[in-house]
Each structure stands twice: as structure tokens, then as C-alpha cells.
Amino acid sequence: MLLTFDRTAQDRTDRVGVEINSLIVAGWAGRDAAAIEHHIEELAAIGVPRPSTTPLYYRVAAQTATQSGRLVVLGPDSSGEVEPLVIAMADGLWIGIGSDHTDRKAEAMGIALSKQLCGKPVGSQLWSYADVEGHWDQLVIRSWATIDGERVLYQESSVSTLRTPRDLIRKHTGTDTLPAGTLMFCGTPGAIGGIRPATRFEMELNDPVLNRSLTHGYDIEVLPVIS
């Protein structure tokens, strides 16, 4: 899957096309046991079984990655969740933002199955991981959902509640890096008010140290389920 990004490293910018050939969703990626349990419980409330271990790494078809501003889903039971993401390229690791949009009805039957059923929206801007790794825990991640016509704050947390990208990579590969062309979603904070569908989903990864943000948003079009 070819994605195009505007990248920033120190004071340099460029635009690159990247062939994504491996997409991984790191699940249950919280750093704090209580936060993990909160997310497990909010998913259990909609019928999702507890994980066997944490973190877990779900392989997802690379073709599900999308930079479109519109996501088409089947039925009314899906929702987004904002996540930092890391992309490995020949010149290092890069940080972006995305949504692990998931069919929650299917998730109750099997998490791995549900991960395959929805597109994974990805923003078009990246930061060099080297530029933010030293102050990673100061970054803040947020999302907003439009529900019944009202835009509400849906998620907000310091990324210090999540395992760092480097930690997730080490636990997955046993090394400090990923193969070039790999995109990994790096976990999500709990939803404010519980998991629920929306007609639009917007997200932000804010760096208060360097005074900048990565942002992305998409509208959700629901196709009817015909039986």
C-alpha cells in the first residue's frame, strides 16, 4: 500500500511516498496496569473477551491503511480510536497519527477478525522519532467524535500512559527497529464516556515542547446491513 507523507526532521522537511508492506496493531499497549484494566473493562462492557496477555500484536492487511477523509463501514457498530503510530523507513523511524477504526460487533466474536474489517485512517504528516524520543512522555493525544450532531472530546491523555514505540518494537522484534515498510499502531487511551459510534472522527498528537501537532480527521459513511 503506497502512502504519501510530509516529514519533518529538525528544521528539514520533505515529501515521500512509502510502500507499506506490513501493518501491525499493538493491542493492550498501556504502560500502567490500571489503565490497561480500564480499557479491558470498557471493551468487556460491549462483549469483547479479555486478552490472553499484554501487549498483543495483531497483523492486519496493509491495504487497510488509508489517508482518505472518508471511511465507509458496514453497519452502525464501528468506532475510531486515536493512536500514535511508528513507520520504519530506510532512514529511521517516523512518528504519525492514525485511528484503529474497529467493528465492535465483530470484535465481540474475535479481535483479530475485527481488525481486518475496517480501514485504518492514517494522517499525512510525520515527525522524526529521534526529534521527540527524548521528551516522548510530554506528548498529548486527543480525539473528538461527532455524535448526534455534537462534536465532543472523546479521548485525551498523555502518551506516558502508553508503552513507548521503542518498547513496543523491542517486545515485538527483540531489536530496536522494525523492517523498512512496517507501520505499527502503538495503543490508545480509554474513551471518555465509553466506546460509541460517530459520524466524524478527528485526532491530534500534540508536542508542547516543540509547539506543534499532528492532526487528521475523517467522516464515517455507514452502509446498511442487508440480510
PyMOL commands that set and color helices and strands:
alter all, ss='L'
color gray80, all
select helices_A, chain A and resi 33-44+62-64+104-107+111-116+129-138+159-161+165-173
alter helices_A, ss='H'
color red, helices_A
select strands_A, chain A and resi 2-9+12-19+22-27+56-60+65-66+70-74+78-79+82-89+92-99+102-103+120-121+125-128+140-147+150-158+182-185+200-207+212-223
alter strands_A, ss='S'
color yellow, strands_A
deselect
rebuild
show_as cartoon
